[in-house]
Amino acid sequence: MTDEPALPSAPEEPGYTAEGVPTFDSVREKIETRYGTAIGSSELAAETPEGRAVEEQYAARQKAAAERLEQIRESMRDHGDS
């Protein structure tokens, strides 16, 4: 038996178990970070002129779609009475 110094073990990466499995806290942290980034990006996009234009276009399309759907329903009611 020789007195050799023990090799240092590989340092554990934070957020992972010794087996390399991510911990619940690290997974939650990643999800919360991605969610926060997505929310922030959408808020910033809504503040730009381009973002507002897209929202206005979407609202106009939704209104047109609702009007067209009402026309279709009305025509179906008219044909049902015949």
Rosetta constraint file for C-alpha pairs under 8 A:
AtomPair CA 12 CA 16 HARMONIC 7.19 0.50
AtomPair CA 12 CA 17 HARMONIC 7.35 0.50
AtomPair CA 12 CA 18 HARMONIC 6.33 0.50
AtomPair CA 13 CA 17 HARMONIC 7.87 0.50
AtomPair CA 15 CA 22 HARMONIC 5.72 0.50
AtomPair CA 15 CA 23 HARMONIC 5.37 0.50
AtomPair CA 15 CA 25 HARMONIC 7.01 0.50
AtomPair CA 15 CA 26 HARMONIC 4.88 0.50
AtomPair CA 16 CA 20 HARMONIC 5.36 0.50
AtomPair CA 16 CA 21 HARMONIC 5.24 0.50
AtomPair CA 16 CA 22 HARMONIC 4.24 0.50
AtomPair CA 16 CA 23 HARMONIC 5.32 0.50
AtomPair CA 16 CA 26 HARMONIC 7.56 0.50
AtomPair CA 17 CA 21 HARMONIC 5.25 0.50
AtomPair CA 17 CA 22 HARMONIC 6.33 0.50
AtomPair CA 17 CA 23 HARMONIC 6.54 0.50
AtomPair CA 22 CA 26 HARMONIC 6.35 0.50
AtomPair CA 22 CA 27 HARMONIC 6.67 0.50
AtomPair CA 23 CA 27 HARMONIC 6.39 0.50
AtomPair CA 24 CA 28 HARMONIC 6.10 0.50
AtomPair CA 25 CA 29 HARMONIC 6.04 0.50
AtomPair CA 26 CA 30 HARMONIC 6.26 0.50
AtomPair CA 27 CA 31 HARMONIC 6.27 0.50
AtomPair CA 28 CA 32 HARMONIC 6.08 0.50
AtomPair CA 29 CA 33 HARMONIC 6.06 0.50
AtomPair CA 30 CA 34 HARMONIC 6.19 0.50
AtomPair CA 31 CA 35 HARMONIC 6.07 0.50
AtomPair CA 32 CA 36 HARMONIC 6.02 0.50
AtomPair CA 33 CA 37 HARMONIC 6.14 0.50
AtomPair CA 34 CA 38 HARMONIC 6.15 0.50
AtomPair CA 35 CA 39 HARMONIC 6.18 0.50
AtomPair CA 36 CA 40 HARMONIC 6.03 0.50
AtomPair CA 37 CA 41 HARMONIC 6.01 0.50
AtomPair CA 38 CA 42 HARMONIC 6.25 0.50
AtomPair CA 39 CA 43 HARMONIC 6.22 0.50
AtomPair CA 40 CA 44 HARMONIC 6.12 0.50
AtomPair CA 41 CA 45 HARMONIC 6.03 0.50
AtomPair CA 42 CA 46 HARMONIC 6.15 0.50
AtomPair CA 43 CA 47 HARMONIC 6.60 0.50
AtomPair CA 44 CA 48 HARMONIC 6.92 0.50
AtomPair CA 45 CA 50 HARMONIC 7.72 0.50
AtomPair CA 45 CA 51 HARMONIC 5.11 0.50
AtomPair CA 46 CA 50 HARMONIC 7.95 0.50
AtomPair CA 46 CA 51 HARMONIC 4.59 0.50
AtomPair CA 46 CA 52 HARMONIC 5.60 0.50
AtomPair CA 46 CA 55 HARMONIC 7.81 0.50
AtomPair CA 47 CA 51 HARMONIC 6.43 0.50
AtomPair CA 47 CA 52 HARMONIC 6.76 0.50
AtomPair CA 48 CA 52 HARMONIC 6.31 0.50
AtomPair CA 49 CA 53 HARMONIC 6.15 0.50
AtomPair CA 50 CA 54 HARMONIC 6.27 0.50
AtomPair CA 51 CA 55 HARMONIC 6.34 0.50
AtomPair CA 52 CA 56 HARMONIC 6.15 0.50
AtomPair CA 53 CA 57 HARMONIC 6.14 0.50
AtomPair CA 54 CA 58 HARMONIC 6.12 0.50
AtomPair CA 55 CA 59 HARMONIC 6.16 0.50
AtomPair CA 56 CA 60 HARMONIC 6.16 0.50
AtomPair CA 57 CA 61 HARMONIC 6.17 0.50
AtomPair CA 58 CA 62 HARMONIC 6.14 0.50
AtomPair CA 59 CA 63 HARMONIC 6.19 0.50
AtomPair CA 60 CA 64 HARMONIC 6.16 0.50
AtomPair CA 61 CA 65 HARMONIC 6.00 0.50
AtomPair CA 62 CA 66 HARMONIC 6.17 0.50
AtomPair CA 63 CA 67 HARMONIC 6.21 0.50
AtomPair CA 64 CA 68 HARMONIC 6.12 0.50
AtomPair CA 65 CA 69 HARMONIC 6.05 0.50
AtomPair CA 66 CA 70 HARMONIC 6.20 0.50
AtomPair CA 67 CA 71 HARMONIC 6.31 0.50
AtomPair CA 68 CA 72 HARMONIC 6.26 0.50
AtomPair CA 69 CA 73 HARMONIC 6.19 0.50
AtomPair CA 70 CA 74 HARMONIC 6.03 0.50
AtomPair CA 71 CA 75 HARMONIC 6.17 0.50
AtomPair CA 72 CA 76 HARMONIC 6.22 0.50
AtomPair CA 73 CA 77 HARMONIC 6.26 0.50
AtomPair CA 74 CA 78 HARMONIC 6.28 0.50
AtomPair CA 75 CA 79 HARMONIC 6.25 0.50
AtomPair CA 76 CA 80 HARMONIC 6.09 0.50
AtomPair CA 77 CA 81 HARMONIC 6.50 0.50
AtomPair CA 78 CA 82 HARMONIC 7.00 0.50
